[in-house]
Amino acid sequence: MIISHESPISLLETSRVYNDYDYALVHLFEEIPQYYDFFKKSVSMGRHVLLDNSIFELGHAFDSDKFAHYIKELNPTEYIIPDVLENTLGTMDSALDFVEKYPDLPGKKIGVVQGKTYEELVMCYQYHDTSINVDKIAISFDYSYYLQEAPHPNKWMGYTLGRIKTLTRLLHDGIINKDKPHHLLGCALPIEFMFYRCGFDWIETIDTSSPIVHGLLGIDYEHGGLVNKQSIKLVDLIHSEPNEEQRIKINTNLNLFRSYVKGVNA
């Protein structure tokens, strides 16, 4: 699994050192020219760049026409086609509309699974895998279904256990196409990724701002790990200038996160 952590403007250049690839939020292209320029340079450097439709930040996918424009301008390695949060039919319609309207965009297509029940998630998965035939399938960290599948007094642990249990069930039921790469969108608690070291080779990419956000908030993973996720989004901290103490906590979190994903000696 290769990892990317969304970062504030002040850390973008440094992020090429700690990130395996670069993860861009399209709505920030219009707001912060420097942000767009960074990813344009990453493409020119030959780095792997994934362009997100910003649904997590906006609550809805970025305007499709503008999104297609930026895909053409940026020429990313891959991009997430527009989806609708927890809405299976809406996501399927959105995906079909987008690929039919823009059949020749550069980069590989990523389809996001959405739904409120296991059956809906399966339907959406199979639609992306076969009917749309996307190049990669993405699965989010915070479906409400996870809290039904893995009820827990700590909701963040519920989300964590819920995705682990759901991915395992999809694999057991033969739904997962192991010949196609997958992306995990975000995380509730970073310990989740320890569970994917064996038997989940089909997970190719991960993105989460968790190590950065918590470091900026003065929280590190070192003492017992993270058990309560802070809900603030990286975009709300995009102009942060971390001081020395925050940088140390960010570094601690980055190293521990990588150890969860790769193993103790990562």
ROTOR-36624 format. One record per residue (C-alpha): residue number from 1; residue in three letters; x, y, z. Coordinates in pm, 1 decimal, padded with zeros to 6 digits. Each point is the difference from the previous one (the first is absolute). Example, Ala and Ser with C-alpha at 12.3 -4.5 7.8 and 13.67 -1.06 7.14 Angstrom:
<recs>
+-----+-----+----------+----------+----------+
:   n : res :       xx :       yy :       zz :
+-----+-----+----------+----------+----------+
:   1 : ALA :  01230.0 : -00450.0 :  00780.0 :
:   2 : SER :  00137.0 :  00344.0 : -00066.0 :
+-----+-----+----------+----------+----------+
</recs>
This chain:
<recs>
+-----+-----+----------+----------+----------+
:   n : res :       xx :       yy :       zz :
+-----+-----+----------+----------+----------+
:   1 : MET :  00000.0 :  00000.0 :  00000.0 :
:   2 : ILE :  00126.9 :  00345.9 : -00083.6 :
:   3 : ILE : -00093.8 :  00291.7 :  00222.6 :
:   4 : SER : -00084.0 :  00367.6 : -00042.2 :
:   5 : HIS : -00079.9 :  00253.5 :  00271.4 :
:   6 : GLU : -00174.1 :  00323.1 : -00099.9 :
:   7 : SER :  00208.3 :  00287.9 :  00133.7 :
:   8 : PRO : -00017.9 :  00377.7 :  00054.7 :
:   9 : ILE :  00156.1 :  00233.0 : -00254.7 :
:  10 : SER :  00304.2 :  00056.3 :  00223.6 :
:  11 : LEU :  00084.7 : -00373.2 : -00010.3 :
:  12 : LEU : -00075.1 : -00077.7 : -00363.8 :
:  13 : GLU :  00361.8 : -00006.1 : -00116.4 :
:  14 : THR :  00100.7 : -00211.1 :  00301.4 :
:  15 : SER : -00293.3 : -00232.4 : -00062.3 :
:  16 : ARG :  00175.6 : -00145.3 : -00304.0 :
:  17 : VAL :  00247.8 : -00150.7 :  00246.9 :
:  18 : TYR : -00253.9 : -00169.3 :  00229.4 :
:  19 : ASN : -00269.8 : -00074.9 : -00259.0 :
:  20 : ASP :  00025.4 : -00291.0 : -00243.1 :
:  21 : TYR : -00226.0 :  00186.7 : -00240.3 :
:  22 : ASP : -00184.7 :  00334.1 : -00012.3 :
:  23 : TYR : -00372.0 :  00035.5 :  00076.4 :
:  24 : ALA : -00176.8 :  00312.2 : -00128.6 :
:  25 : LEU : -00335.6 :  00152.7 :  00097.6 :
:  26 : VAL : -00142.3 :  00159.6 : -00312.4 :
:  27 : HIS : -00204.4 :  00277.5 :  00165.9 :
:  28 : LEU :  00321.5 :  00153.5 :  00137.2 :
:  29 : PHE :  00130.5 :  00053.0 : -00353.4 :
:  30 : GLU : -00237.0 :  00294.7 : -00039.0 :
:  31 : GLU :  00068.5 :  00142.7 :  00344.7 :
:  32 : ILE :  00379.4 : -00034.6 :  00024.1 :
:  33 : PRO :  00204.8 :  00028.4 : -00321.9 :
:  34 : GLN :  00313.3 : -00109.0 :  00188.8 :
:  35 : TYR : -00175.1 : -00325.5 :  00085.6 :
:  36 : TYR : -00079.0 : -00072.6 : -00365.0 :
:  37 : ASP :  00355.3 :  00090.1 : -00103.7 :
:  38 : PHE :  00140.7 : -00251.8 :  00248.1 :
:  39 : PHE : -00192.6 : -00288.4 : -00154.1 :
:  40 : LYS :  00072.2 :  00116.9 : -00353.2 :
:  41 : LYS :  00368.6 : -00015.0 :  00088.7 :
:  42 : SER : -00044.6 : -00345.5 :  00152.9 :
:  43 : VAL : -00145.2 : -00123.3 : -00329.7 :
:  44 : SER :  00294.0 :  00150.4 : -00190.8 :
:  45 : MET :  00236.9 : -00177.8 :  00243.1 :
:  46 : GLY : -00161.3 : -00330.3 : -00087.4 :
:  47 : ARG : -00155.9 : -00049.3 :  00343.0 :
:  48 : HIS : -00318.2 : -00197.4 :  00049.0 :
:  49 : VAL : -00282.6 :  00254.5 :  00045.7 :
:  50 : LEU : -00355.4 : -00089.0 :  00102.8 :
:  51 : LEU : -00268.4 :  00268.3 : -00049.9 :
:  52 : ASP : -00298.5 : -00014.3 :  00238.9 :
:  53 : ASN : -00343.0 :  00149.6 : -00078.7 :
:  54 : SER : -00006.4 :  00163.2 :  00350.4 :
:  55 : ILE : -00328.9 : -00158.3 :  00107.4 :
:  56 : PHE :  00122.0 : -00055.2 :  00358.6 :
:  57 : GLU :  00088.9 :  00367.4 :  00034.4 :
:  58 : LEU : -00300.4 :  00148.5 : -00184.6 :
:  59 : GLY : -00271.1 : -00251.4 :  00090.5 :
:  60 : HIS : -00061.9 : -00047.5 : -00373.5 :
:  61 : ALA :  00221.6 : -00070.0 : -00297.7 :
:  62 : PHE :  00170.1 :  00295.3 : -00170.0 :
:  63 : ASP : -00173.7 :  00133.5 : -00312.4 :
:  64 : SER :  00044.5 : -00261.0 : -00272.9 :
:  65 : ASP :  00085.8 :  00238.8 : -00283.2 :
:  66 : LYS :  00261.6 :  00180.3 :  00207.0 :
:  67 : PHE :  00132.3 : -00332.2 :  00125.0 :
:  68 : ALA :  00043.6 : -00128.5 : -00355.1 :
:  69 : HIS :  00177.0 :  00325.9 : -00088.3 :
:  70 : TYR :  00251.0 : -00044.8 :  00281.8 :
:  71 : ILE :  00057.3 : -00364.1 : -00090.2 :
:  72 : LYS :  00094.6 :  00111.7 : -00351.7 :
:  73 : GLU :  00217.0 :  00282.8 :  00132.5 :
:  74 : LEU :  00177.7 : -00201.1 :  00269.5 :
:  75 : ASN :  00027.6 : -00336.8 : -00175.5 :
:  76 : PRO :  00003.8 : -00198.4 :  00328.4 :
:  77 : THR :  00093.8 : -00366.3 :  00027.5 :
:  78 : GLU : -00354.7 : -00074.6 :  00114.2 :
:  79 : TYR : -00313.3 :  00179.8 :  00114.1 :
:  80 : ILE : -00312.4 : -00076.9 :  00202.6 :
:  81 : ILE : -00314.4 :  00027.4 : -00208.8 :
:  82 : PRO : -00291.2 :  00191.1 :  00162.7 :
:  83 : ASP : -00201.8 : -00193.8 :  00257.0 :
:  84 : VAL : -00285.6 :  00070.2 :  00244.5 :
:  85 : LEU :  00050.1 : -00064.1 :  00371.9 :
:  86 : GLU : -00162.7 : -00325.8 :  00114.7 :
:  87 : ASN : -00232.8 :  00006.4 : -00302.8 :
:  88 : THR :  00039.7 : -00311.0 : -00214.3 :
:  89 : LEU : -00227.5 :  00087.5 : -00291.1 :
:  90 : GLY :  00110.8 :  00363.9 :  00002.5 :
:  91 : THR :  00364.0 : -00108.0 : -00015.3 :
:  92 : MET : -00064.1 : -00248.8 : -00279.1 :
:  93 : ASP : -00185.8 :  00264.6 : -00203.2 :
:  94 : SER :  00270.7 :  00258.2 :  00067.0 :
:  95 : ALA :  00275.5 : -00240.3 : -00104.7 :
:  96 : LEU : -00175.4 : -00097.9 : -00322.0 :
:  97 : ASP : -00078.6 :  00362.1 : -00090.1 :
:  98 : PHE :  00361.2 :  00104.6 :  00056.0 :
:  99 : VAL :  00170.2 : -00276.2 : -00197.5 :
: 100 : GLU : -00246.4 :  00037.5 : -00288.0 :
: 101 : LYS :  00037.1 :  00379.0 : -00011.6 :
: 102 : TYR :  00379.4 : -00006.6 :  00035.3 :
: 103 : PRO :  00122.1 : -00324.3 : -00159.3 :
: 104 : ASP :  00348.5 :  00117.8 : -00092.0 :
: 105 : LEU :  00139.9 :  00161.1 :  00314.3 :
: 106 : PRO :  00363.7 : -00071.3 :  00084.2 :
: 107 : GLY :  00076.4 : -00223.3 :  00297.5 :
: 108 : LYS : -00158.1 : -00307.3 :  00150.5 :
: 109 : LYS : -00355.5 :  00003.5 :  00137.5 :
: 110 : ILE : -00076.9 : -00075.5 :  00365.2 :
: 111 : GLY : -00357.3 : -00084.5 :  00099.1 :
: 112 : VAL : -00118.0 :  00042.4 :  00359.3 :
: 113 : VAL : -00229.6 : -00254.0 :  00163.2 :
: 114 : GLN : -00295.6 :  00164.4 :  00175.9 :
: 115 : GLY : -00298.5 : -00138.3 :  00188.6 :
: 116 : LYS : -00175.2 : -00043.6 :  00334.7 :
: 117 : THR : -00024.5 : -00379.8 :  00012.7 :
: 118 : TYR :  00229.7 : -00288.3 : -00087.9 :
: 119 : GLU : -00220.3 : -00085.9 : -00297.2 :
: 120 : GLU :  00019.3 :  00357.4 : -00132.2 :
: 121 : LEU :  00377.8 :  00005.9 :  00039.7 :
: 122 : VAL :  00023.8 : -00326.9 : -00193.9 :
: 123 : MET : -00226.8 :  00134.5 : -00275.0 :
: 124 : CYS :  00204.2 :  00318.8 : -00033.0 :
: 125 : TYR :  00327.8 : -00191.3 :  00006.7 :
: 126 : GLN : -00105.5 : -00238.5 : -00275.2 :
: 127 : TYR : -00138.4 :  00283.2 : -00212.2 :
: 128 : HIS :  00332.5 :  00182.1 :  00009.6 :
: 129 : ASP :  00194.5 : -00320.3 : -00054.9 :
: 130 : THR : -00196.2 : -00135.1 : -00296.0 :
: 131 : SER : -00244.6 :  00250.0 : -00151.5 :
: 132 : ILE :  00229.0 :  00303.6 :  00020.3 :
: 133 : ASN :  00318.0 : -00207.3 :  00017.9 :
: 134 : VAL :  00196.7 :  00259.9 :  00194.7 :
: 135 : ASP :  00375.5 : -00045.4 :  00039.7 :
: 136 : LYS : -00011.9 :  00009.9 :  00381.2 :
: 137 : ILE : -00267.3 : -00025.2 :  00269.0 :
: 138 : ALA : -00004.9 :  00223.5 :  00309.2 :
: 139 : ILE : -00162.2 : -00078.6 :  00335.5 :
: 140 : SER : -00054.2 :  00268.4 :  00264.5 :
: 141 : PHE :  00069.1 : -00007.6 :  00374.2 :
: 142 : ASP : -00326.6 :  00141.0 :  00133.9 :
: 143 : TYR : -00305.7 : -00173.2 : -00144.0 :
: 144 : SER : -00281.1 :  00001.7 :  00256.1 :
: 145 : TYR : -00036.9 : -00371.2 : -00076.5 :
: 146 : TYR :  00327.1 : -00069.1 :  00183.5 :
: 147 : LEU : -00155.8 :  00108.4 :  00328.8 :
: 148 : GLN : -00275.1 : -00257.0 : -00050.7 :
: 149 : GLU :  00245.4 : -00268.9 : -00102.4 :
: 150 : ALA :  00235.9 :  00070.1 :  00291.1 :
: 151 : PRO : -00181.8 :  00189.5 :  00277.0 :
: 152 : HIS :  00245.9 :  00129.3 :  00257.9 :
: 153 : PRO : -00017.7 :  00255.8 :  00284.3 :
: 154 : ASN :  00271.7 :  00196.2 : -00181.7 :
: 155 : LYS : -00141.3 :  00088.1 : -00344.3 :
: 156 : TRP :  00349.0 :  00039.2 : -00147.9 :
: 157 : MET :  00078.4 : -00356.6 :  00098.3 :
: 158 : GLY : -00334.9 : -00095.8 : -00152.0 :
: 159 : TYR :  00099.4 :  00155.1 : -00332.7 :
: 160 : THR :  00342.0 : -00166.3 :  00020.9 :
: 161 : LEU : -00132.5 : -00346.8 :  00077.7 :
: 162 : GLY : -00288.8 :  00050.1 : -00242.7 :
: 163 : ARG :  00222.2 :  00053.5 : -00302.6 :
: 164 : ILE :  00225.5 : -00289.8 :  00099.0 :
: 165 : LYS : -00301.2 : -00228.1 :  00038.9 :
: 166 : THR : -00165.2 :  00122.8 : -00321.8 :
: 167 : LEU :  00312.1 : -00041.2 : -00212.9 :
: 168 : THR :  00051.3 : -00347.4 :  00145.1 :
: 169 : ARG : -00360.7 : -00092.3 : -00076.0 :
: 170 : LEU :  00022.5 :  00134.3 : -00356.0 :
: 171 : LEU :  00314.1 : -00206.5 : -00047.3 :
: 172 : HIS : -00154.8 : -00313.5 :  00152.4 :
: 173 : ASP : -00313.9 :  00038.3 : -00214.3 :
: 174 : GLY :  00206.4 :  00019.6 : -00318.8 :
: 175 : ILE : -00105.5 :  00358.5 : -00072.8 :
: 176 : ILE :  00350.4 :  00149.8 :  00006.0 :
: 177 : ASN :  00172.6 : -00006.6 : -00338.3 :
: 178 : LYS :  00353.6 : -00076.0 :  00114.0 :
: 179 : ASP :  00132.4 :  00070.2 : -00350.5 :
: 180 : LYS : -00104.1 :  00364.9 :  00033.3 :
: 181 : PRO :  00175.4 :  00250.3 :  00233.0 :
: 182 : HIS : -00195.7 :  00161.1 :  00283.4 :
: 183 : HIS :  00024.5 :  00325.7 :  00192.6 :
: 184 : LEU : -00094.7 :  00059.8 :  00363.8 :
: 185 : LEU : -00141.4 :  00347.8 :  00052.0 :
: 186 : GLY :  00100.7 :  00150.1 :  00334.2 :
: 187 : CYS :  00012.6 : -00172.4 :  00335.4 :
: 188 : ALA : -00171.7 :  00016.7 :  00337.6 :
: 189 : LEU :  00283.8 : -00143.0 :  00209.8 :
: 190 : PRO :  00342.6 : -00075.7 : -00151.8 :
: 191 : ILE :  00033.0 : -00340.9 :  00167.0 :
: 192 : GLU : -00248.1 : -00125.4 : -00261.3 :
: 193 : PHE :  00274.4 : -00042.9 : -00256.0 :
: 194 : MET :  00186.0 : -00258.8 :  00206.2 :
: 195 : PHE : -00276.0 : -00243.3 : -00097.6 :
: 196 : TYR :  00071.9 :  00025.8 : -00372.7 :
: 197 : ARG :  00362.4 : -00115.0 : -00001.6 :
: 198 : CYS : -00088.8 : -00355.7 : -00097.6 :
: 199 : GLY : -00257.7 : -00106.9 : -00258.8 :
: 200 : PHE : -00093.0 :  00349.8 : -00119.0 :
: 201 : ASP :  00256.3 :  00052.2 : -00276.3 :
: 202 : TRP : -00275.4 :  00138.2 : -00222.4 :
: 203 : ILE : -00001.6 :  00321.2 :  00209.2 :
: 204 : GLU :  00241.1 :  00223.0 : -00192.6 :
: 205 : THR : -00044.4 :  00352.3 :  00140.7 :
: 206 : ILE : -00101.6 :  00169.0 :  00325.5 :
: 207 : ASP : -00063.4 :  00366.4 :  00073.7 :
: 208 : THR : -00050.1 :  00164.0 :  00336.9 :
: 209 : SER :  00091.6 :  00332.4 :  00155.3 :
: 210 : SER : -00022.3 : -00148.6 :  00350.5 :
: 211 : PRO :  00372.5 :  00013.4 :  00091.3 :
: 212 : ILE :  00022.1 :  00360.5 : -00118.4 :
: 213 : VAL : -00325.1 :  00128.7 :  00151.1 :
: 214 : HIS :  00063.1 : -00156.0 :  00339.4 :
: 215 : GLY :  00359.0 :  00122.6 :  00004.0 :
: 216 : LEU : -00118.5 :  00353.4 : -00075.6 :
: 217 : LEU : -00245.0 : -00032.7 :  00289.6 :
: 218 : GLY :  00281.4 : -00106.3 :  00233.3 :
: 219 : ILE : -00105.0 : -00366.5 :  00012.5 :
: 220 : ASP :  00236.1 : -00285.8 : -00073.0 :
: 221 : TYR : -00060.4 : -00373.5 : -00036.5 :
: 222 : GLU :  00289.0 : -00093.7 :  00226.2 :
: 223 : HIS : -00170.1 : -00058.3 :  00334.3 :
: 224 : GLY : -00247.1 : -00282.3 : -00048.7 :
: 225 : GLY : -00084.1 :  00092.7 : -00355.8 :
: 226 : LEU : -00287.3 :  00216.9 : -00122.6 :
: 227 : VAL : -00337.1 : -00102.8 :  00145.4 :
: 228 : ASN : -00207.4 :  00312.7 : -00068.2 :
: 229 : LYS :  00021.2 :  00158.2 : -00341.7 :
: 230 : GLN : -00029.5 :  00379.3 : -00021.9 :
: 231 : SER : -00267.9 :  00084.0 : -00256.9 :
: 232 : ILE :  00166.2 :  00312.8 : -00140.3 :
: 233 : LYS :  00097.0 : -00032.6 : -00366.8 :
: 234 : LEU :  00339.7 :  00079.5 : -00145.7 :
: 235 : VAL : -00154.5 :  00263.1 : -00228.6 :
: 236 : ASP : -00090.9 :  00198.0 :  00312.2 :
: 237 : LEU :  00369.9 :  00001.3 :  00089.8 :
: 238 : ILE :  00132.2 :  00047.4 : -00353.0 :
: 239 : HIS :  00182.5 :  00325.1 :  00085.3 :
: 240 : SER :  00151.4 : -00128.2 :  00326.1 :
: 241 : GLU :  00366.6 :  00071.4 :  00068.8 :
: 242 : PRO :  00108.7 : -00271.5 :  00245.9 :
: 243 : ASN :  00244.1 :  00096.4 :  00274.0 :
: 244 : GLU :  00285.2 : -00225.1 :  00113.0 :
: 245 : GLU : -00211.4 : -00190.4 :  00252.9 :
: 246 : GLN : -00274.0 : -00063.6 : -00256.8 :
: 247 : ARG :  00259.1 : -00116.7 : -00254.5 :
: 248 : ILE :  00137.2 : -00251.0 :  00250.9 :
: 249 : LYS : -00349.7 : -00138.0 :  00066.5 :
: 250 : ILE : -00071.9 : -00016.0 : -00374.1 :
: 251 : ASN :  00324.1 : -00193.9 : -00052.7 :
: 252 : THR : -00087.1 : -00238.8 :  00282.1 :
: 253 : ASN : -00342.1 : -00061.0 : -00151.6 :
: 254 : LEU :  00135.3 : -00048.8 : -00351.3 :
: 255 : ASN :  00251.7 : -00257.8 :  00116.5 :
: 256 : LEU : -00249.8 : -00189.0 :  00213.6 :
: 257 : PHE : -00263.1 :  00004.4 : -00274.1 :
: 258 : ARG :  00250.2 : -00149.4 : -00244.5 :
: 259 : SER :  00090.3 : -00268.0 :  00254.3 :
: 260 : TYR : -00367.9 : -00094.7 :  00030.3 :
: 261 : VAL : -00022.0 : -00040.2 : -00377.1 :
: 262 : LYS :  00338.5 : -00148.7 : -00078.8 :
: 263 : GLY :  00105.2 : -00167.2 :  00325.1 :
: 264 : VAL :  00217.9 :  00082.8 :  00299.5 :
: 265 : ASN :  00318.1 :  00048.4 : -00199.3 :
: 266 : ALA : -00154.5 :  00219.4 : -00269.8 :
+-----+-----+----------+----------+----------+
</recs>
